[in-house]
Amino acid sequence: MTEEPVVNCKEQSNATKAQDLAFILMTNYSRNTLPEPAPTNVVVEITIQDISEISDLTGSLVTDFWISAIWLDPRLKFSHLDPCRRNLSLDHDMEPRLWSPNVCIVNSKQTKVHNSPKPNILLMIFPNGTVWLNYRVRVEAPCEMNLANFPLDEQTCTLVLESYSYNTAEVTLEWLAWSPVSAVKSDFNLPDFRLSNISYGRNVEIYTAGVWHRLTVMVHFERLYGFYILQMYMPTYISVFISWIAFWVDTKALPARITLGVSSLMALTFQFGNIVRSLPRVSYVKAIDIWMFTCVGFIFFSLLELAIVAYNDKMNDIKARAAGKERRMSNVAGMMLRSTIRDPRECGTSRDSSSVRNGETLPLQIEEKKSTRWQQHDGIGGTIDHMSSIAFPTAFATFNVVYWTYYLTASN
């Protein structure tokens, strides 16, 4: 039995240089020929370096990550040429000369390999012919935004990876077993979102040209709604509360009450316009729409309550004027009748006493009627305002309980 000679790498002085080894490997090498045996098994790994932006308007995610593709190409085996070399690292200029599975992100809007200052491409060949190709790329990928629970929502952005040039008969794709998808840190500095989870999957996709393996990465985010609490919900709370001040204002102070209600409604409408401009135009109702329309409804019904009180005031005034006119006409008619049937001998005495009686009693009756009229008016209007000052806050508190319970539960 013949023993293989043991190579002493420390004493070896004529080791093949990297450029000479690469030249030897490229002799009779064709990048258009697939490695044998077919299909070539390609292992993929992704490491997320940074997440720059998530846009609601464009529905996109901008992220930087490293993507690695690892496969075995027996034609690049060099252990028999240089047994002391553990790997062969080549420049990015060598990458176009090698066969590649052409793993790409098929659903990206834009993909760019970083240049800092040279293209960030790592190409490494191991002694058994294993090739490790790594790119550092910036990708703008789509996010299917579902804003039904906005701003208490969660969003998922998906990256889809396929071999663009080879179907399953030539290339099979699978995730790296021990580290398929990872991130350099668990918390990225995003103003509106928090990274909650990263998941991945593998399936097949049928096209006209055949069947392709598909790898998917799902990046899950939770929206940070602290900004929206301060900039959207708190101003609407204040506008609704201001509209309720009118319930404690005197019912006769109609201009002041109208000013409170209309000012609150205009402020809320302006705030709603600012919110709509920062969101995409979707055809379904969002959580913020329900909130804003309900707040507008509360302010509208407070103005409606004001209209009811003002209408009641107007009708009472009309009735009071009509009653006062009838009294004056009846008093005049009574005075004329009494003066007609009075005895002339008692003219002086009776006229003086009648004048005194009429002069004393008529103003007292008018003042008494005026007092009764205002008491009746204040009583009805005050009752409506008192009931509204209880009913409106109670209804709004009930709406808040239902709204926050539902959407906070739905977002989780």
C-alpha positions as CSV (number, residue, x, y, z in Angstrom):
1,M,0.0,0.0,0.0
2,T,1.5,3.3,-1.2
3,E,1.2,6.3,1.2
4,E,0.7,9.7,-0.2
5,P,3.5,12.1,0.4
6,V,2.8,14.6,3.2
7,V,3.3,18.2,2.0
8,N,5.1,20.5,4.4
9,C,3.5,23.9,3.6
10,K,6.1,25.8,5.8
11,E,9.0,24.4,3.7
12,Q,7.3,24.7,0.3
13,S,8.8,27.6,-1.5
14,N,7.4,27.1,-5.0
15,A,3.8,27.4,-4.1
16,T,1.6,28.5,-7.1
17,K,0.9,32.2,-7.0
18,A,-2.8,33.3,-7.0
19,Q,-2.7,34.9,-10.5
20,D,-1.0,31.9,-12.0
21,L,-3.4,29.5,-10.3
22,A,-6.4,31.5,-11.6
23,F,-4.8,31.4,-15.1
24,I,-4.5,27.7,-14.9
25,L,-8.1,27.3,-13.7
26,M,-9.4,29.5,-16.5
27,T,-7.7,27.4,-19.2
28,N,-10.4,25.6,-21.2
29,Y,-13.0,27.0,-18.9
30,S,-16.4,28.1,-20.3
31,R,-18.8,30.3,-18.4
32,N,-21.6,29.2,-20.7
33,T,-21.3,25.6,-19.5
34,L,-23.1,24.5,-16.3
35,P,-21.1,22.6,-13.7
36,E,-21.5,18.9,-13.5
37,P,-23.4,17.0,-12.3
38,A,-26.7,18.8,-13.1
39,P,-28.7,20.3,-11.6
40,T,-26.4,22.6,-9.7
41,N,-27.4,23.1,-6.1
42,V,-27.0,26.7,-5.0
43,V,-27.2,27.7,-1.4
44,V,-28.3,31.3,-0.7
45,E,-27.7,33.5,2.4
46,I,-28.7,37.1,3.2
47,T,-27.5,39.4,5.9
48,I,-29.4,42.7,6.3
49,Q,-27.0,45.6,7.0
50,D,-29.3,48.5,7.1
51,I,-32.9,49.6,6.4
52,S,-32.9,53.2,5.2
53,E,-36.5,54.0,4.4
54,I,-40.1,52.7,4.3
55,S,-42.4,54.9,2.3
56,D,-46.2,54.8,2.6
57,L,-46.7,56.9,-0.5
58,T,-44.6,54.8,-2.8
59,G,-45.1,51.5,-0.9
60,S,-41.4,50.6,-1.0
61,L,-38.6,49.5,1.3
62,V,-35.0,50.7,0.8
63,T,-32.4,48.3,2.4
64,D,-28.8,47.4,2.2
65,F,-27.7,43.8,2.6
66,W,-25.2,41.2,1.7
67,I,-26.4,38.3,-0.5
68,S,-24.3,35.2,-0.9
69,A,-24.6,32.4,-3.4
70,I,-22.6,29.2,-2.8
71,W,-22.2,26.3,-5.3
72,L,-19.8,23.6,-6.3
73,D,-18.0,23.8,-9.6
74,P,-15.6,20.8,-10.0
75,R,-13.8,22.5,-12.8
76,L,-12.4,25.0,-10.3
77,K,-10.9,22.4,-8.0
78,F,-7.2,23.3,-7.2
79,S,-6.3,21.1,-4.3
80,H,-4.1,19.0,-6.6
81,L,-2.4,22.1,-7.9
82,D,-1.7,23.9,-4.6
83,P,-2.5,21.7,-1.6
84,C,-1.3,24.4,0.8
85,R,-3.8,27.1,-0.3
86,R,-7.0,27.1,1.7
87,N,-8.9,29.5,-0.5
88,L,-8.4,31.6,-3.6
89,S,-9.8,35.2,-3.3
90,L,-10.2,36.9,-6.6
91,D,-10.9,40.5,-7.7
92,H,-14.3,41.6,-9.0
93,D,-13.0,41.6,-12.5
94,M,-12.8,37.8,-12.4
95,E,-16.5,37.4,-11.6
96,P,-17.8,37.9,-15.2
97,R,-15.5,35.1,-16.4
98,L,-17.0,32.5,-14.1
99,W,-20.3,30.7,-14.5
100,S,-22.9,32.1,-12.1
101,P,-26.4,31.0,-11.2
102,N,-27.5,34.6,-11.6
103,V,-29.5,34.8,-8.4
104,C,-31.4,38.1,-8.4
105,I,-34.3,39.8,-6.6
106,V,-37.0,39.6,-9.2
107,N,-39.5,41.9,-7.5
108,S,-37.1,44.8,-6.8
109,K,-37.8,48.2,-8.3
110,Q,-34.1,49.1,-8.3
111,T,-31.0,47.1,-7.4
112,K,-27.4,48.6,-7.3
113,V,-24.1,47.0,-6.2
114,H,-22.2,49.3,-3.9
115,N,-19.1,51.0,-5.1
116,S,-16.8,52.2,-2.3
117,P,-14.6,52.8,-4.3
118,K,-14.7,49.5,-6.2
119,P,-17.6,47.2,-6.7
120,N,-18.4,45.4,-3.4
121,I,-18.1,41.9,-4.8
122,L,-16.5,39.0,-2.9
123,L,-15.4,36.0,-5.0
124,M,-13.8,33.1,-3.2
125,I,-12.9,29.6,-4.5
126,F,-12.1,26.8,-2.1
127,P,-9.8,23.8,-2.9
128,N,-12.6,21.4,-3.7
129,G,-14.1,23.8,-6.3
130,T,-16.7,25.4,-4.0
131,V,-17.5,29.0,-5.1
132,W,-18.7,31.7,-2.7
133,L,-20.0,34.8,-4.5
134,N,-21.1,37.7,-2.3
135,Y,-22.6,41.1,-3.3
136,R,-23.3,44.1,-1.2
137,V,-26.3,45.7,-2.7
138,R,-28.9,48.4,-2.2
139,V,-32.4,47.3,-3.1
140,E,-35.6,49.3,-3.4
141,A,-38.3,46.6,-2.9
142,P,-42.1,46.9,-2.9
143,C,-44.2,46.7,0.2
144,E,-47.8,45.8,-0.1
145,M,-49.1,48.4,2.3
146,N,-52.4,47.6,3.9
147,L,-53.4,50.9,5.7
148,A,-56.8,49.7,7.0
149,N,-55.5,50.0,10.6
150,F,-53.3,53.1,10.0
151,P,-51.7,54.4,12.2
152,L,-52.0,51.4,14.4
153,D,-50.9,49.0,11.7
154,E,-48.2,46.4,10.8
155,Q,-46.6,46.1,7.5
156,T,-44.7,43.3,5.7
157,C,-42.1,43.8,2.9
158,T,-41.2,40.8,0.8
159,L,-38.0,40.1,-1.2
160,V,-38.3,37.4,-3.9
161,L,-35.1,35.7,-5.1
162,E,-34.8,33.4,-8.1
163,S,-32.3,32.3,-10.6
164,Y,-33.1,34.5,-13.5
165,S,-31.5,32.3,-16.1
166,Y,-31.9,28.7,-15.0
167,N,-35.0,26.6,-14.0
168,T,-35.1,23.7,-11.6
169,A,-33.7,21.3,-14.3
170,E,-30.4,23.2,-14.2
171,V,-30.3,25.0,-10.8
172,T,-31.9,24.3,-7.5
173,L,-32.0,27.0,-4.8
174,E,-32.2,26.5,-1.1
175,W,-31.4,28.5,2.0
176,L,-28.2,28.1,4.0
177,A,-29.1,25.7,6.7
178,W,-27.4,27.3,9.7
179,S,-27.9,31.0,8.9
180,P,-30.4,31.6,6.0
181,V,-31.4,35.2,6.9
182,S,-29.9,37.4,9.5
183,A,-29.5,41.1,10.5
184,V,-26.4,42.9,11.8
185,K,-28.6,44.4,14.6
186,S,-32.0,43.8,16.0
187,D,-33.2,47.4,16.1
188,F,-32.8,49.7,13.0
189,N,-33.2,53.5,13.4
190,L,-36.5,54.1,11.6
191,P,-38.7,57.1,12.5
192,D,-42.0,55.4,11.9
193,F,-41.4,51.6,12.2
194,R,-39.8,49.0,14.4
195,L,-38.5,45.8,13.0
196,S,-40.5,43.0,14.6
197,N,-39.5,39.9,12.8
198,I,-37.8,38.4,9.8
199,S,-39.1,35.2,8.2
200,Y,-38.2,33.3,5.1
201,G,-39.7,30.6,2.8
202,R,-39.1,28.4,-0.2
203,N,-41.5,27.4,-2.9
204,V,-41.7,26.7,-6.7
205,E,-43.1,29.1,-9.3
206,I,-44.4,27.9,-12.7
207,Y,-43.6,30.0,-15.7
208,T,-44.1,29.5,-19.4
209,A,-40.4,28.5,-19.7
210,G,-40.6,25.9,-16.9
211,V,-40.5,25.6,-13.1
212,W,-38.3,27.9,-11.0
213,H,-37.3,27.7,-7.4
214,R,-38.2,30.8,-5.4
215,L,-36.8,32.0,-2.1
216,T,-38.7,34.6,-0.2
217,V,-37.7,36.9,2.7
218,M,-40.5,38.6,4.7
219,V,-39.5,41.6,6.8
220,H,-42.2,42.5,9.4
221,F,-42.6,46.0,10.8
222,E,-44.7,47.5,13.5
223,R,-45.6,51.2,13.1
224,L,-44.5,53.5,15.9
225,Y,-47.6,55.6,16.5
226,G,-46.2,58.0,19.1
227,F,-45.8,60.7,16.5
228,Y,-49.4,60.3,15.3
229,I,-50.7,60.5,18.9
230,L,-49.1,63.9,19.3
231,Q,-49.7,65.3,15.9
232,M,-53.1,63.8,14.9
233,Y,-55.1,62.5,17.9
234,M,-54.3,65.1,20.5
235,P,-55.3,68.1,18.3
236,T,-58.6,66.3,17.5
237,Y,-59.2,65.7,21.1
238,I,-58.7,69.4,21.8
239,S,-61.0,70.5,19.0
240,V,-63.8,68.2,20.2
241,F,-63.4,69.4,23.8
242,I,-63.5,73.0,22.7
243,S,-66.8,72.5,20.9
244,W,-68.3,71.3,24.2
245,I,-67.5,74.5,26.0
246,A,-70.6,76.0,24.3
247,F,-72.8,73.8,26.5
248,W,-71.8,75.8,29.5
249,V,-72.2,79.2,27.8
250,D,-75.4,81.2,28.3
251,T,-78.1,80.2,25.8
252,K,-78.5,83.9,24.9
253,A,-74.8,84.2,23.9
254,L,-75.5,82.8,20.5
255,P,-72.5,84.4,18.6
256,A,-70.0,83.1,21.1
257,R,-71.4,79.6,20.9
258,I,-71.4,79.6,17.1
259,T,-67.7,80.8,17.1
260,L,-66.7,77.9,19.3
261,G,-68.3,75.3,17.2
262,V,-67.3,76.6,13.8
263,S,-63.7,77.2,14.9
264,S,-63.4,73.7,16.2
265,L,-64.8,72.3,12.9
266,M,-62.5,74.3,10.7
267,A,-59.4,73.3,12.8
268,L,-60.4,69.6,12.5
269,T,-60.9,69.9,8.8
270,F,-57.5,71.5,8.3
271,Q,-55.9,68.8,10.4
272,F,-57.6,66.1,8.3
273,G,-56.3,67.7,5.1
274,N,-52.7,67.5,6.4
275,I,-53.2,63.8,7.2
276,V,-54.6,62.9,3.8
277,R,-51.7,64.6,1.9
278,S,-49.2,62.3,3.6
279,L,-51.0,59.1,2.7
280,P,-51.6,57.2,-0.6
281,R,-55.0,57.4,-2.2
282,V,-56.6,54.1,-1.3
283,S,-60.3,53.1,-1.8
284,Y,-60.9,51.6,1.6
285,V,-61.6,53.2,4.9
286,K,-58.6,53.6,7.3
287,A,-58.7,53.7,11.1
288,I,-57.7,57.4,11.0
289,D,-60.7,58.1,8.7
290,I,-63.1,56.6,11.2
291,W,-61.5,58.6,13.9
292,M,-61.6,61.9,12.0
293,F,-65.2,61.5,10.7
294,T,-66.4,60.6,14.1
295,C,-64.8,63.7,15.6
296,V,-66.3,65.8,12.9
297,G,-69.7,64.2,13.6
298,F,-69.4,65.1,17.3
299,I,-68.7,68.7,16.4
300,F,-71.5,68.8,13.9
301,F,-74.0,67.4,16.4
302,S,-72.8,70.1,18.9
303,L,-73.7,72.7,16.3
304,L,-77.0,71.0,15.7
305,E,-77.7,71.2,19.4
306,L,-76.9,74.9,19.3
307,A,-79.4,75.2,16.4
308,I,-82.1,73.5,18.4
309,V,-81.5,75.8,21.4
310,A,-81.4,78.9,19.1
311,Y,-84.6,77.8,17.4
312,N,-86.3,77.2,20.7
313,D,-85.2,80.8,21.7
314,K,-86.6,82.2,18.5
315,M,-90.0,80.5,18.9
316,N,-90.3,81.6,22.5
317,D,-89.5,85.2,21.5
318,I,-92.2,85.0,18.8
319,K,-94.7,83.6,21.3
320,A,-93.8,86.2,23.9
321,R,-94.2,89.1,21.4
322,A,-97.6,87.7,20.3
323,A,-98.8,87.3,23.9
324,G,-97.6,90.8,24.8
325,K,-99.4,92.3,21.8
326,E,-102.6,90.5,22.7
327,R,-102.4,91.8,26.3
328,R,-101.8,95.4,25.2
329,M,-104.8,95.2,22.9
330,S,-107.0,93.7,25.6
331,N,-105.9,96.3,28.1
332,V,-106.7,99.1,25.7
333,A,-110.1,97.6,24.9
334,G,-110.9,97.2,28.6
335,M,-109.9,100.8,29.4
336,M,-112.1,102.1,26.6
337,L,-115.0,100.0,27.7
338,R,-114.7,101.1,31.3
339,S,-114.5,104.8,30.4
340,T,-117.6,104.4,28.2
341,I,-119.9,103.0,30.9
342,R,-118.5,105.0,33.8
343,D,-121.0,107.5,35.7
344,P,-120.1,111.1,34.8
345,R,-120.6,112.1,38.5
346,E,-117.8,109.8,39.4
347,C,-115.6,111.0,36.6
348,G,-113.0,112.8,38.6
349,T,-112.7,110.2,41.4
350,S,-113.2,107.1,39.2
351,R,-110.8,108.4,36.5
352,D,-108.1,109.1,39.1
353,S,-108.6,105.7,40.8
354,S,-108.8,103.9,37.4
355,S,-105.7,105.7,36.1
356,V,-103.9,104.8,39.3
357,R,-105.1,101.3,39.1
358,N,-104.3,100.8,35.4
359,G,-101.0,102.7,35.8
360,E,-99.9,100.5,38.6
361,T,-101.1,97.1,37.5
362,L,-100.3,97.2,33.8
363,P,-96.5,97.7,34.2
364,L,-96.5,95.0,36.9
365,Q,-98.3,92.5,34.6
366,I,-95.8,93.2,31.8
367,E,-92.8,92.8,34.0
368,E,-94.2,89.7,35.5
369,K,-94.9,88.2,32.0
370,K,-91.3,89.1,30.9
371,S,-89.9,87.4,33.9
372,T,-92.0,84.3,33.2
373,R,-91.0,84.3,29.5
374,W,-87.2,84.4,30.3
375,Q,-87.5,81.8,33.0
376,Q,-89.4,79.5,30.5
377,H,-86.7,80.1,27.8
378,D,-83.8,79.6,30.1
379,G,-85.4,76.5,31.5
380,I,-85.8,74.6,28.2
381,G,-82.4,75.8,26.7
382,G,-80.6,75.1,29.9
383,T,-82.1,71.6,30.1
384,I,-81.0,70.8,26.6
385,D,-77.5,72.1,27.3
386,H,-77.3,70.2,30.6
387,M,-78.3,66.9,28.9
388,S,-75.8,67.5,26.1
389,S,-73.0,68.3,28.5
390,I,-73.5,64.7,29.9
391,A,-74.5,62.8,26.7
392,F,-71.7,64.1,24.5
393,P,-68.7,63.2,26.8
394,T,-70.3,59.9,27.6
395,A,-70.8,59.0,24.0
396,F,-67.3,60.1,23.1
397,A,-65.8,58.1,25.9
398,T,-67.7,55.0,24.7
399,F,-66.4,55.5,21.2
400,N,-62.8,55.8,22.5
401,V,-63.1,52.6,24.4
402,V,-64.4,50.7,21.4
403,Y,-62.0,52.3,18.9
404,W,-58.8,51.8,20.9
405,T,-59.7,48.3,22.0
406,Y,-60.5,47.2,18.5
407,Y,-57.5,48.6,16.7
408,L,-54.9,47.9,19.4
409,T,-56.1,44.3,19.5
410,A,-56.2,44.1,15.7
411,S,-52.7,45.4,15.3
412,N,-51.4,42.8,17.7
